[in-house]
């Protein structure tokens, strides 16, 4: 591949209500998290909105030749809202964002919006399946494993290169998407993805990762960076993926 984008910046959405409510429900062993509706409609918390604004201020501080020229978000509300808040906080004009369904969070199928206790009660076979397969090779009923995610994110990256060669692209999505983007860029298998997560930790809320063109490929310039959030109060940023 010779026609590459110049830079790919990947931002995880700010803290969501699921990032707070699911860990609390799991810690107490509750069957219900207190959230209703679809995962796609989960909103940001006040902290998540503050984190999104901090992303915007960071982008405003970049020189014009570093600012993104193309904006693509997950269609999930927490990602779209993160970009909208960041764009407003930056005080700068930005291109109209587009959404891409390939940037959705990891699909958990029948386990969507279920606490650990609810999964154990309603799908008692799944804890053993997870233990046998391991988190990244585990495919929830009706959901995805990380092989599936790599295929769809790889397709997205190929299309971005084709459609926007030489341009700077920003993606606002989810922790699993950012991790798999790195895997696609570096050609990592599942064990490689696991090694990245073990070394760098899980992808933080409102973190920034950058991949830049170097010859005929993208390389990692920074990953899971949160220095721009230093003035924002910390809070839980765990993945809402089921840990059965």
MARBA-3410 file (N, C-alpha, C, O; in Angstrom, 1 decimal):
244
0.9,-1.2,0.0,0.0,0.0,0.0,0.9,1.2,0.0,1.7,1.4,0.9 ~ 0.7,2.1,-1.0,1.6,3.3,-1.1,0.8,4.6,-0.8,1.4,5.5,-0.4 ~ -0.5,4.6,-1.1,-1.3,5.8,-0.8,-1.9,5.7,0.6,-2.8,5.0,0.8 ~ -1.3,6.4,1.5,-1.6,6.4,2.9,-2.2,7.7,3.3,-1.9,8.7,2.8 ~ -3.1,7.6,4.3,-3.4,8.9,5.1,-2.1,9.3,5.7,-1.2,8.5,6.0
-2.0,10.6,6.0,-0.8,11.2,6.7,-0.8,10.8,8.2,0.3,10.6,8.7 ~ -1.9,10.8,8.8,-2.0,10.5,10.2,-3.4,10.0,10.6,-4.4,10.5,10.1 ~ -3.4,9.1,11.5,-4.7,8.6,12.1,-4.7,8.8,13.6,-3.8,8.3,14.3 ~ -5.6,9.7,14.1,-5.7,9.9,15.5,-7.0,9.2,16.0,-8.0,9.4,15.4 ~ -6.8,8.4,17.0,-7.9,7.6,17.6,-8.2,8.1,19.0,-7.3,8.1,19.9
-9.4,8.5,19.3,-9.9,9.0,20.6,-10.9,8.1,21.1,-11.9,7.8,20.4 ~ -10.8,7.6,22.3,-11.9,6.9,23.0,-12.8,7.9,23.5,-12.4,9.0,24.0 ~ -14.1,7.6,23.5,-15.1,8.5,24.1,-14.9,8.8,25.6,-14.1,8.0,26.2 ~ -15.4,9.9,26.0,-15.4,10.2,27.4,-16.1,9.2,28.3,-16.9,8.3,27.8 ~ -15.9,9.3,29.6,-16.6,8.4,30.5,-18.1,8.4,30.3,-18.7,9.4,30.1
-18.6,7.2,30.2,-20.1,7.0,30.0,-20.8,6.5,31.2,-20.1,6.1,32.2 ~ -22.1,6.6,31.2,-22.8,6.1,32.4,-22.6,4.6,32.6,-22.5,4.1,33.7 ~ -22.4,3.9,31.5,-22.1,2.4,31.7,-20.8,2.2,32.3,-20.6,1.2,33.1 ~ -19.8,3.1,32.1,-18.5,2.9,32.7,-18.5,3.0,34.2,-17.7,2.5,34.9 ~ -19.6,3.7,34.7,-19.7,3.9,36.1,-20.7,2.9,36.7,-20.4,2.3,37.8
-21.8,2.7,36.1,-22.9,1.9,36.6,-22.7,0.4,36.6,-23.1,-0.3,37.5 ~ -22.1,-0.1,35.5,-21.8,-1.5,35.5,-20.8,-2.0,36.5,-21.1,-3.0,37.2 ~ -19.7,-1.3,36.7,-18.8,-1.8,37.7,-19.4,-1.7,39.1,-19.2,-2.6,40.0 ~ -20.2,-0.7,39.4,-20.9,-0.6,40.7,-21.9,-1.8,40.9,-21.9,-2.4,41.9 ~ -22.7,-2.1,39.8,-23.6,-3.2,39.9,-22.9,-4.5,40.1,-23.3,-5.4,40.8
-21.8,-4.7,39.3,-21.0,-6.0,39.4,-20.4,-6.1,40.8,-20.4,-7.2,41.3 ~ -19.9,-5.0,41.4,-19.3,-5.1,42.7,-20.3,-5.6,43.8,-20.0,-6.2,44.7 ~ -21.6,-5.2,43.5,-22.6,-5.5,44.5,-23.4,-6.8,44.1,-24.3,-7.2,44.8 ~ -23.0,-7.4,43.0,-23.7,-8.7,42.5,-25.1,-8.5,42.1,-25.9,-9.4,42.2 ~ -25.4,-7.3,41.6,-26.8,-7.0,41.2,-27.1,-7.5,39.8,-26.3,-7.6,38.9
-28.4,-7.9,39.6,-28.8,-8.4,38.3,-29.1,-7.3,37.3,-29.0,-7.5,36.1 ~ -29.3,-6.1,37.8,-29.6,-4.9,37.0,-28.6,-3.8,37.3,-28.2,-3.6,38.4 ~ -28.2,-3.1,36.2,-27.2,-2.0,36.4,-27.9,-0.7,36.7,-27.3,0.2,37.3 ~ -29.2,-0.6,36.4,-29.9,0.7,36.6,-30.0,1.4,35.2,-30.7,2.4,35.1 ~ -29.3,0.9,34.2,-29.4,1.5,32.9,-30.4,0.7,32.1,-30.6,-0.5,32.2
-31.2,1.4,31.2,-32.1,0.8,30.3,-31.8,1.2,28.9,-31.1,2.2,28.7 ~ -32.4,0.5,28.0,-32.2,0.9,26.6,-31.0,0.2,26.0,-30.5,-0.8,26.5 ~ -30.6,0.7,24.8,-29.6,0.1,24.0,-28.2,0.6,24.4,-28.0,1.7,24.9 ~ -27.2,-0.2,24.2,-25.8,0.2,24.4,-25.5,1.4,23.5,-24.8,2.3,24.0 ~ -26.0,1.4,22.3,-25.7,2.5,21.4,-26.2,3.9,21.9,-25.7,4.9,21.4
-27.1,3.9,22.9,-27.7,5.1,23.3,-27.2,5.6,24.7,-27.7,6.6,25.2 ~ -26.2,4.9,25.2,-25.7,5.2,26.6,-25.0,6.6,26.5,-24.3,6.9,25.5 ~ -25.3,7.5,27.5,-24.8,8.9,27.5,-23.5,9.0,28.2,-23.1,8.1,29.0 ~ -22.9,10.1,28.0,-21.7,10.5,28.8,-22.1,11.0,30.2,-23.3,11.5,30.4 ~ -21.3,10.8,31.2,-21.4,11.4,32.5,-20.9,12.9,32.4,-20.4,13.3,31.4
-21.1,13.6,33.5,-20.6,15.0,33.6,-19.1,14.9,33.4,-18.5,15.8,32.7 ~ -18.4,13.9,34.0,-17.0,13.8,33.9,-16.6,13.5,32.4,-15.7,14.1,31.9 ~ -17.4,12.6,31.8,-17.2,12.3,30.4,-17.2,13.6,29.5,-16.5,13.7,28.6 ~ -18.2,14.4,29.8,-18.3,15.7,29.0,-17.1,16.6,29.3,-16.6,17.2,28.3 ~ -16.6,16.6,30.5,-15.4,17.4,30.8,-14.2,16.8,30.1,-13.4,17.6,29.6
-14.1,15.5,30.0,-13.0,14.9,29.3,-13.1,15.2,27.8,-12.0,15.5,27.2 ~ -14.3,15.2,27.3,-14.4,15.5,25.9,-14.0,17.0,25.6,-13.3,17.2,24.6 ~ -14.3,17.9,26.5,-13.9,19.3,26.3,-12.4,19.4,26.4,-11.8,20.2,25.6 ~ -11.8,18.6,27.2,-10.3,18.6,27.3,-9.7,18.1,26.0,-8.6,18.7,25.6 ~ -10.3,17.2,25.4,-9.8,16.7,24.1,-9.9,17.9,23.1,-8.9,18.1,22.3
-11.0,18.6,23.1,-11.1,19.8,22.2,-10.1,20.8,22.4,-9.5,21.4,21.5 ~ -9.8,21.1,23.7,-8.7,22.1,24.0,-7.4,21.6,23.5,-6.6,22.4,23.1 ~ -7.1,20.3,23.7,-5.9,19.8,23.2,-5.8,20.0,21.7,-4.7,20.4,21.1 ~ -6.8,19.7,20.9,-6.8,19.8,19.5,-6.6,21.3,19.1,-5.9,21.6,18.1 ~ -7.2,22.2,19.8,-7.1,23.6,19.5,-5.6,24.1,19.7,-5.2,25.0,19.0
-4.9,23.4,20.5,-3.5,23.8,20.8,-2.5,23.2,19.7,-1.3,23.6,19.7 ~ -3.0,22.4,18.8,-2.1,21.9,17.7,-1.9,22.9,16.7,-2.8,23.8,16.4 ~ -0.8,22.9,16.0,-0.5,23.8,14.9,-1.4,23.4,13.8,-1.9,22.3,13.7 ~ -1.8,24.4,12.9,-2.7,24.1,11.8,-2.3,22.8,10.9,-3.1,22.1,10.4 ~ -1.0,22.6,10.8,-0.5,21.5,10.0,-0.6,20.2,10.7,-0.2,19.1,10.2
-1.1,20.2,12.0,-1.3,19.0,12.7,-2.7,18.6,13.0,-3.1,17.5,13.4 ~ -3.6,19.6,12.7,-5.0,19.4,13.0,-5.7,18.4,12.0,-5.4,18.4,10.8 ~ -6.6,17.6,12.5,-7.3,16.6,11.7,-8.1,17.3,10.6,-8.6,18.4,10.8 ~ -8.1,16.7,9.4,-8.9,17.2,8.3,-10.1,16.4,8.0,-11.0,16.9,7.2 ~ -10.2,15.2,8.5,-11.4,14.3,8.3,-11.8,13.8,9.6,-10.9,13.3,10.4
-13.1,13.8,9.9,-13.6,13.3,11.2,-14.6,12.2,11.0,-15.6,12.3,10.3 ~ -14.3,11.0,11.6,-15.2,9.9,11.5,-15.4,9.4,13.0,-14.5,9.2,13.7 ~ -16.7,9.1,13.3,-17.0,8.6,14.6,-17.8,7.3,14.5,-18.4,7.0,13.5 ~ -17.8,6.6,15.6,-18.8,5.5,15.8,-20.2,6.1,15.8,-20.3,7.3,16.2 ~ -21.2,5.4,15.4,-22.5,5.9,15.5,-23.1,5.9,16.9,-24.2,6.5,17.1
-22.4,5.3,17.8,-22.9,5.3,19.2,-22.9,6.7,19.8,-22.1,7.5,19.5 ~ -23.9,6.9,20.6,-24.1,8.3,21.1,-22.9,8.8,21.9,-22.5,10.0,21.7 ~ -22.3,8.0,22.7,-21.2,8.5,23.5,-20.0,8.9,22.7,-19.3,9.8,23.1 ~ -19.8,8.3,21.5,-18.7,8.7,20.6,-19.1,10.0,19.9,-18.3,10.9,19.8 ~ -20.3,10.1,19.4,-20.8,11.3,18.6,-20.8,12.5,19.6,-20.4,13.6,19.2
-21.3,12.3,20.8,-21.3,13.4,21.7,-19.9,13.9,22.1,-19.7,15.0,22.3 ~ -19.0,12.9,22.3,-17.6,13.3,22.6,-17.0,14.2,21.6,-16.4,15.2,21.9 ~ -17.2,13.9,20.3,-16.7,14.7,19.2,-17.4,16.1,19.3,-16.8,17.1,19.1 ~ -18.7,16.1,19.4,-19.5,17.4,19.3,-19.0,18.3,20.4,-18.8,19.5,20.2 ~ -18.8,17.8,21.6,-18.3,18.6,22.7,-16.9,19.0,22.5,-16.6,20.2,22.7
-16.0,18.1,22.0,-14.6,18.5,21.8,-14.6,19.6,20.7,-13.8,20.6,20.8 ~ -15.3,19.4,19.6,-15.3,20.4,18.6,-15.8,21.8,19.1,-15.1,22.8,18.7 ~ -16.8,21.8,19.9,-17.3,23.1,20.4,-16.3,23.7,21.3,-16.0,24.9,21.3 ~ -15.7,22.9,22.2,-14.7,23.4,23.2,-13.4,23.9,22.5,-12.8,24.8,23.0 ~ -13.1,23.4,21.3,-11.9,23.8,20.6,-12.0,25.3,20.1,-11.0,26.0,20.0
-13.3,25.7,19.8,-13.5,27.0,19.3,-13.0,27.1,17.8,-12.9,28.2,17.3 ~ -12.8,26.0,17.2,-12.3,26.0,15.8,-13.4,25.4,14.8,-14.2,24.6,15.3 ~ -13.3,25.8,13.6,-14.2,25.2,12.6,-13.6,23.8,12.2,-12.4,23.6,12.1 ~ -14.5,22.8,12.1,-14.1,21.5,11.7,-14.9,21.0,10.6,-16.1,21.4,10.4 ~ -14.4,20.0,9.8,-15.3,19.4,8.8,-16.4,18.6,9.4,-16.4,18.2,10.6
-17.5,18.5,8.7,-18.7,17.8,9.2,-18.3,16.3,9.5,-17.7,15.6,8.6 ~ -18.6,15.9,10.7,-18.2,14.5,11.0,-19.1,13.5,10.3,-20.3,13.8,10.0 ~ -18.6,12.3,10.0,-19.4,11.3,9.4,-19.3,10.1,10.4,-18.3,10.0,11.1 ~ -20.3,9.2,10.4,-20.2,8.0,11.2,-20.0,6.8,10.3,-20.3,6.8,9.1 ~ -19.4,5.8,10.9,-19.1,4.5,10.2,-19.5,3.4,11.1,-18.9,3.3,12.2
-20.3,2.5,10.7,-20.8,1.4,11.5,-19.7,0.4,11.9,-19.8,-0.3,12.8 ~ -18.6,0.4,11.1,-17.5,-0.5,11.5,-16.8,0.0,12.7,-15.9,-0.7,13.2 ~ -17.1,1.2,13.2,-16.4,1.7,14.4,-17.2,1.5,15.7,-16.8,2.0,16.7 ~ -18.2,0.7,15.6,-19.0,0.4,16.8,-18.2,-0.4,17.8,-17.2,-1.0,17.5 ~ -18.6,-0.4,19.1,-17.9,-1.1,20.1,-18.0,-2.6,19.8,-18.8,-3.0,19.0
-17.2,-3.4,20.5,-17.3,-4.8,20.4,-18.7,-5.3,20.6,-19.3,-5.0,21.6 ~ -19.2,-6.1,19.6,-20.6,-6.6,19.8,-20.6,-7.8,20.7,-19.9,-8.8,20.6 ~ -21.5,-7.7,21.7,-21.6,-8.7,22.7,-22.9,-9.5,22.6,-23.3,-10.3,23.5 ~ -23.7,-9.2,21.5,-24.8,-10.0,21.2,-25.9,-10.1,22.3,-26.4,-9.1,22.8 ~ -26.2,-11.3,22.7,-27.3,-11.6,23.6,-26.9,-11.0,25.0,-27.8,-10.9,25.9
-25.7,-10.7,25.3,-25.2,-10.3,26.6,-25.3,-8.7,26.7,-24.9,-8.2,27.8 ~ -25.7,-8.0,25.7,-25.7,-6.6,25.7,-26.5,-6.0,27.0,-27.6,-6.4,27.2 ~ -25.8,-5.1,27.6,-26.4,-4.4,28.8,-26.8,-5.3,29.9,-27.7,-5.0,30.7 ~ -26.0,-6.4,30.1,-26.3,-7.3,31.2,-25.1,-7.3,32.2,-23.9,-7.2,31.8 ~ -25.4,-7.3,33.5,-24.4,-7.4,34.5,-23.8,-8.8,34.5,-24.3,-9.7,33.9
-22.7,-8.9,35.3,-22.1,-10.2,35.4,-23.0,-11.2,36.1,-23.1,-12.4,35.6 ~ -23.7,-10.8,37.1,-24.7,-11.6,37.8,-25.8,-12.1,36.9,-26.2,-13.2,36.9 ~ -26.3,-11.2,36.0,-27.4,-11.5,35.1,-26.9,-12.5,34.1,-27.6,-13.4,33.7 ~ -25.7,-12.3,33.6,-25.1,-13.3,32.6,-25.0,-14.7,33.2,-25.4,-15.7,32.6 ~ -24.5,-14.7,34.5,-24.4,-16.0,35.1,-25.7,-16.7,35.3,-25.9,-17.9,35.3
-26.8,-15.9,35.6,-28.1,-16.4,35.9,-28.8,-16.9,34.6,-29.5,-17.9,34.6 ~ -28.6,-16.1,33.5,-29.4,-16.4,32.3,-28.6,-17.2,31.3,-29.2,-17.8,30.4 ~ -27.3,-17.1,31.3,-26.4,-17.8,30.4,-25.4,-18.6,31.2,-24.2,-18.2,31.1 ~ -25.8,-19.6,32.0,-24.8,-20.2,33.0,-23.6,-20.9,32.3,-22.6,-21.1,33.0 ~ -23.7,-21.2,31.0,-22.6,-21.8,30.3,-21.5,-20.9,29.9,-20.4,-21.3,29.6
-21.8,-19.6,29.9,-20.9,-18.6,29.3,-19.6,-18.4,30.1,-18.5,-18.3,29.6 ~ -19.6,-18.4,31.5,-18.4,-18.3,32.2,-17.4,-19.3,31.9,-16.2,-19.0,31.7 ~ -17.8,-20.6,31.7,-16.9,-21.6,31.3,-16.3,-21.4,29.9,-15.1,-21.7,29.7 ~ -17.2,-21.0,29.0,-16.7,-20.7,27.6,-15.7,-19.6,27.6,-14.7,-19.7,26.9 ~ -15.9,-18.6,28.4,-15.0,-17.5,28.5,-13.6,-17.9,29.0,-12.6,-17.6,28.5
-13.7,-18.7,30.1,-12.5,-19.2,30.7,-11.7,-20.1,29.8,-10.4,-20.1,29.8 ~ -12.4,-20.9,29.0,-11.7,-21.8,28.1,-11.1,-21.1,26.9,-10.0,-21.4,26.5 ~ -11.8,-20.1,26.4,-11.3,-19.4,25.1,-10.4,-18.2,25.5,-9.5,-17.9,24.7 ~ -10.6,-17.6,26.6,-9.9,-16.3,26.9,-10.6,-15.2,26.4,-11.4,-15.3,25.4 ~ -10.5,-14.0,27.0,-11.3,-12.8,26.7,-11.3,-12.4,25.2,-12.4,-12.2,24.7
-10.2,-12.4,24.6,-10.1,-11.9,23.2,-10.6,-12.9,22.2,-11.0,-12.6,21.1 ~ -10.5,-14.2,22.5,-10.9,-15.3,21.6,-12.4,-15.7,21.9,-12.9,-16.6,21.2 ~ -13.0,-15.2,22.9,-14.3,-15.5,23.3,-15.3,-14.7,22.5,-15.3,-13.5,22.4 ~ -16.3,-15.5,21.9,-17.3,-14.8,21.1,-18.7,-15.0,21.9,-19.2,-16.2,21.9 ~ -19.2,-14.0,22.5,-20.5,-14.1,23.2,-21.6,-14.6,22.2,-21.4,-14.4,21.0
-22.6,-15.2,22.7,-23.7,-15.6,21.8,-24.2,-14.5,21.0,-24.8,-13.5,21.6 ~ -24.1,-14.5,19.7,-24.6,-13.4,18.8,-23.6,-12.3,18.7,-24.0,-11.3,18.1 ~ -22.4,-12.4,19.3,-21.5,-11.3,19.4,-20.2,-11.6,18.6,-20.2,-12.4,17.7 ~ -19.2,-10.8,19.0,-17.9,-10.9,18.2,-16.7,-11.3,19.1,-16.8,-11.0,20.3 ~ -15.7,-11.9,18.5,-14.4,-12.0,19.2,-13.5,-11.0,18.5,-13.9,-10.2,17.6
-12.3,-10.9,18.9,-11.4,-9.9,18.4,-10.9,-10.3,17.0,-10.4,-9.4,16.3 ~ -11.0,-11.5,16.5,-10.8,-11.8,15.1,-11.8,-11.1,14.3,-11.5,-10.5,13.2 ~ -13.1,-11.2,14.7,-14.2,-10.5,14.0,-13.9,-9.0,13.9,-14.1,-8.4,12.9 ~ -13.5,-8.4,15.1,-13.3,-7.0,15.1,-12.1,-6.6,14.2,-12.2,-5.6,13.5 ~ -11.1,-7.4,14.1,-10.0,-7.1,13.3,-10.4,-7.1,11.8,-9.9,-6.2,11.1
-11.3,-7.9,11.4,-11.7,-7.9,10.0,-12.5,-6.6,9.7,-12.2,-6.0,8.6 ~ -13.4,-6.2,10.6,-14.1,-5.0,10.2,-13.3,-3.7,10.3,-13.4,-2.8,9.5 ~ -12.4,-3.7,11.3,-11.6,-2.5,11.5,-10.5,-2.4,10.4,-10.2,-1.4,9.9 ~ -10.0,-3.6,10.0,-9.1,-3.6,8.8,-9.7,-3.1,7.6,-9.1,-2.4,6.8 ~ -11.0,-3.5,7.3,-11.7,-3.0,6.2,-11.9,-1.4,6.3,-11.7,-0.8,5.3
-12.2,-0.9,7.5,-12.3,0.5,7.6,-11.0,1.2,7.3,-11.0,2.2,6.6 ~ -9.9,0.7,7.8,-8.6,1.3,7.6,-8.2,1.3,6.1,-7.7,2.3,5.6 ~ -8.5,0.2,5.5,-8.2,0.2,4.0,-9.0,1.2,3.3,-8.4,1.9,2.4 ~ -10.2,1.4,3.6,-11.1,2.4,2.9,-10.6,3.8,3.2,-10.7,4.7,2.3 ~ -10.2,4.1,4.5,-9.7,5.4,4.8,-8.5,5.8,4.0,-8.4,6.9,3.5
-7.6,4.8,3.9,-6.4,5.1,3.0,-6.8,5.4,1.6,-6.3,6.3,1.0 ~ -7.7,4.6,1.1,-8.2,4.8,-0.3,-8.9,6.1,-0.5,-8.6,6.8,-1.5 ~ -9.7,6.5,0.4,-10.5,7.7,0.3,-9.9,9.0,0.7,-10.2,10.1,0.2 ~ -8.8,8.9,1.6,-8.3,10.2,2.1,-6.7,10.1,2.1,-6.1,10.5,3.1 ~ -6.1,9.7,1.0,-4.6,9.7,1.0,-4.0,11.0,1.3,-4.5,12.0,0.7
-3.0,11.0,2.1,-2.3,12.2,2.4,-2.9,13.2,3.4,-2.4,14.2,3.7 ~ -4.1,12.8,3.9,-4.8,13.6,4.8,-4.7,13.1,6.3,-4.4,12.0,6.5 ~ -5.1,14.0,7.2,-5.0,13.7,8.6,-6.5,13.3,9.1,-7.4,14.1,8.9 ~ -6.7,12.2,9.6,-8.0,11.6,10.0,-8.1,11.4,11.5,-7.1,10.9,12.1 ~ -9.2,11.8,12.1,-9.4,11.5,13.5,-10.7,10.7,13.6,-11.7,10.9,12.9
-10.6,9.7,14.5,-11.6,8.7,14.7,-12.0,8.8,16.2,-11.1,8.8,17.0 ~ -13.3,8.9,16.5,-13.7,8.9,17.9,-14.6,7.6,18.1,-15.6,7.5,17.4 ~ -14.2,6.7,18.9,-14.8,5.4,19.0,-14.7,4.9,20.4,-15.0,5.6,21.4 ~ -14.3,3.6,20.5,-14.4,2.8,21.8,-13.0,2.2,22.1,-12.2,2.1,21.2 ~ -12.9,1.7,23.3,-11.6,1.1,23.8,-11.2,0.0,22.9,-10.1,-0.1,22.5
-12.2,-0.9,22.6,-11.8,-2.1,21.8,-11.4,-1.7,20.4,-10.6,-2.3,19.8 ~ -12.1,-0.7,19.8,-11.7,-0.2,18.5,-10.3,0.4,18.4,-9.6,0.1,17.5 ~ -10.0,1.2,19.4,-8.6,1.8,19.5,-7.6,0.7,19.5,-6.6,0.8,18.8 ~ -7.8,-0.3,20.4,-6.8,-1.4,20.5,-6.7,-2.1,19.2,-5.6,-2.4,18.8 ~ -7.8,-2.4,18.5,-7.8,-3.2,17.3,-7.2,-2.3,16.2,-6.5,-2.8,15.3
-7.4,-1.0,16.2,-6.8,-0.1,15.2,-5.2,-0.3,15.3,-4.5,-0.4,14.3 ~ -4.7,-0.3,16.5,-3.3,-0.5,16.7,-2.9,-1.9,16.2,-1.9,-2.0,15.5 ~ -3.7,-2.9,16.4,-3.4,-4.2,15.9,-3.3,-4.2,14.4,-2.5,-4.9,13.8 ~ -4.3,-3.6,13.8,-4.3,-3.5,12.3,-3.1,-2.8,11.8,-2.4,-3.2,10.8 ~ -2.7,-1.7,12.4,-1.6,-0.9,12.0,-0.3,-1.7,12.1,0.6,-1.6,11.2
-0.1,-2.5,13.2,1.1,-3.2,13.4,1.1,-4.6,12.9,2.0,-5.4,13.0 ~ -0.1,-5.1,12.4,-0.2,-6.4,11.9,-0.2,-7.5,13.0,0.4,-8.5,12.9 ~ -0.8,-7.1,14.2,-0.7,-8.0,15.3,-1.8,-9.1,15.3,-2.9,-8.9,14.8 ~ -1.5,-10.2,15.8,-2.5,-11.3,16.0,-3.1,-11.1,17.4,-2.8,-10.1,18.1 ~ -3.9,-12.0,17.8,-4.6,-11.9,19.1,-3.6,-11.9,20.3,-3.8,-11.1,21.2
-2.6,-12.7,20.2,-1.6,-12.6,21.3,-0.9,-11.3,21.3,-0.5,-10.8,22.4 ~ -0.6,-10.7,20.2,0.0,-9.4,20.1,-0.9,-8.3,20.7,-0.4,-7.5,21.4 ~ -2.2,-8.4,20.4,-3.1,-7.5,21.0,-3.1,-7.6,22.6,-3.1,-6.6,23.3 ~ -3.1,-8.8,23.0,-3.1,-9.1,24.5,-1.8,-8.5,25.1,-1.8,-8.0,26.2 ~ -0.7,-8.6,24.4,0.6,-8.1,24.9,0.5,-6.5,25.0,1.0,-5.9,25.9
-0.1,-5.9,24.0,-0.2,-4.4,24.0,-1.1,-4.0,25.2,-0.7,-3.1,25.9 ~ -2.2,-4.7,25.4,-3.0,-4.4,26.6,-2.3,-4.6,27.9,-2.5,-3.8,28.8 ~ -1.6,-5.7,28.0,-0.8,-6.0,29.2,0.2,-4.9,29.5,0.5,-4.6,30.6 ~ 0.8,-4.4,28.4,1.9,-3.4,28.6,1.4,-2.0,28.8,2.0,-1.2,29.6 ~ 0.4,-1.6,28.0,-0.1,-0.2,28.1,-1.4,0.0,28.9,-1.8,1.1,29.1
-1.9,-1.1,29.3,-3.2,-1.0,30.0,-4.4,-0.9,29.1,-4.2,-0.7,27.9 ~ -5.6,-1.0,29.6,-6.7,-0.8,28.8,-6.8,0.6,28.3,-6.3,1.5,28.9 ~ -7.5,0.8,27.2,-7.6,2.1,26.6,-8.5,3.0,27.4,-9.6,2.7,27.8 ~ -7.9,4.2,27.9,-8.6,5.0,28.8,-9.6,5.9,28.2,-9.5,6.2,27.0 ~ -10.6,6.3,29.0,-11.6,7.2,28.5,-10.9,8.5,28.0,-10.1,9.1,28.7
-11.3,9.0,26.8,-10.8,10.3,26.2,-9.3,10.3,26.0,-8.7,11.3,25.9 ~ -8.7,9.1,26.0,-7.3,9.0,25.6,-7.1,9.3,24.1,-8.0,9.1,23.3 ~ -5.9,9.6,23.8,-5.5,9.9,22.4,-4.4,9.0,22.0,-3.4,8.8,22.6 ~ -4.6,8.3,20.8,-3.6,7.5,20.2,-3.3,8.0,18.8,-4.3,8.4,18.1 ~ -2.1,8.0,18.3,-1.8,8.5,17.0,-0.9,7.6,16.2,0.1,7.0,16.8
-1.2,7.4,15.0,-0.5,6.6,14.0,-0.1,7.4,12.8,-1.0,8.0,12.2 ~ 1.2,7.5,12.5,1.6,8.4,11.5,2.3,7.7,10.3,2.8,6.6,10.5 ~ 2.2,8.2,9.1,2.7,7.6,7.9,4.3,7.7,8.0,4.9,8.7,8.3 ~ 4.9,6.5,7.7,6.3,6.4,7.7,6.7,5.5,6.5,6.6,4.3,6.6 ~ 7.0,6.1,5.4,7.2,5.3,4.2,5.9,4.7,3.7,4.9,5.4,3.4
5.8,3.4,3.6,4.7,2.7,3.0,3.8,2.1,4.1,3.0,1.3,3.9 ~ 3.9,2.7,5.4,3.0,2.1,6.4,2.8,3.2,7.5,3.5,4.2,7.5 ~ 1.8,2.9,8.4,1.6,3.7,9.5,2.4,3.1,10.7,2.6,1.9,10.8 ~ 2.9,4.0,11.6,3.6,3.6,12.8,3.0,4.3,14.0,2.3,5.3,13.8 ~ 3.2,3.7,15.1,2.6,4.2,16.4,3.5,5.4,16.9,4.7,5.3,17.1
2.8,6.6,16.9,3.5,7.8,17.5,3.2,7.9,18.9,4.2,8.3,19.7 ~ 2.0,7.7,19.4,1.7,7.7,20.8,0.5,6.8,21.0,-0.3,6.7,20.0 ~ 0.3,6.3,22.2,-0.8,5.3,22.4,-1.4,5.5,23.8,-0.6,5.5,24.8 ~ -2.7,5.6,23.9,-3.4,5.7,25.2,-2.9,6.9,26.0,-2.8,6.7,27.2 ~ -2.6,8.0,25.4,-2.1,9.2,26.1,-3.2,9.9,26.8,-4.3,10.1,26.2
-3.0,10.3,28.0,-4.0,11.1,28.8,-3.4,12.3,29.4,-4.0,12.9,30.3 ~ -2.3,12.8,28.9,-1.7,14.0,29.5,-2.6,15.2,29.4,-2.6,16.1,30.2 ~ -3.4,15.3,28.4,-4.3,16.4,28.2,-5.5,16.4,29.2,-6.2,17.4,29.2 ~ -5.6,15.3,30.0,-6.7,15.2,30.9,-6.2,15.5,32.4,-6.9,15.3,33.3 ~ -5.0,16.1,32.5,-4.4,16.3,33.8,-5.3,17.2,34.7,-5.3,17.1,35.9
-6.0,18.2,34.1,-6.8,19.1,34.9,-8.2,18.6,35.1,-9.0,19.3,35.7 ~ -8.5,17.4,34.6,-9.8,16.8,34.7,-9.8,15.8,35.8,-8.9,14.9,35.8 ~ -10.8,15.8,36.7,-10.9,14.8,37.7,-11.0,13.4,37.2,-11.7,13.2,36.2 ~ -10.2,12.5,37.8,-10.2,11.1,37.3,-11.5,10.4,37.8,-12.2,10.9,38.7 ~ -11.8,9.3,37.1,-13.0,8.5,37.5,-12.9,7.2,36.8,-11.9,6.9,36.1
-13.8,6.2,37.1,-13.7,4.9,36.5,-13.8,5.0,35.0,-14.6,5.8,34.5 ~ -13.0,4.2,34.3,-13.1,4.2,32.9,-13.0,2.8,32.4,-12.5,2.5,31.3 ~ -13.5,1.8,33.1,-13.5,0.4,32.7,-14.4,0.2,31.5,-15.3,0.9,31.3 ~ -14.0,-0.8,30.7,-14.8,-1.2,29.6,-16.1,-1.8,30.1,-16.2,-2.3,31.2 ~ -17.2,-1.6,29.3,-18.5,-2.1,29.7,-18.7,-3.5,29.1,-19.8,-4.0,29.2
-17.6,-4.1,28.5,-17.8,-5.4,28.0,-18.1,-6.4,29.1,-17.6,-6.1,30.3 ~ -18.8,-7.4,28.9,-19.2,-8.3,30.0,-17.9,-9.1,30.4,-17.2,-9.7,29.6 ~ -17.7,-9.2,31.7,-16.7,-10.1,32.3,-17.4,-11.1,33.1,-17.6,-11.0,34.3 ~ -17.8,-12.2,32.4,-18.6,-13.2,33.0,-17.8,-14.1,33.9,-18.4,-15.0,34.5
END
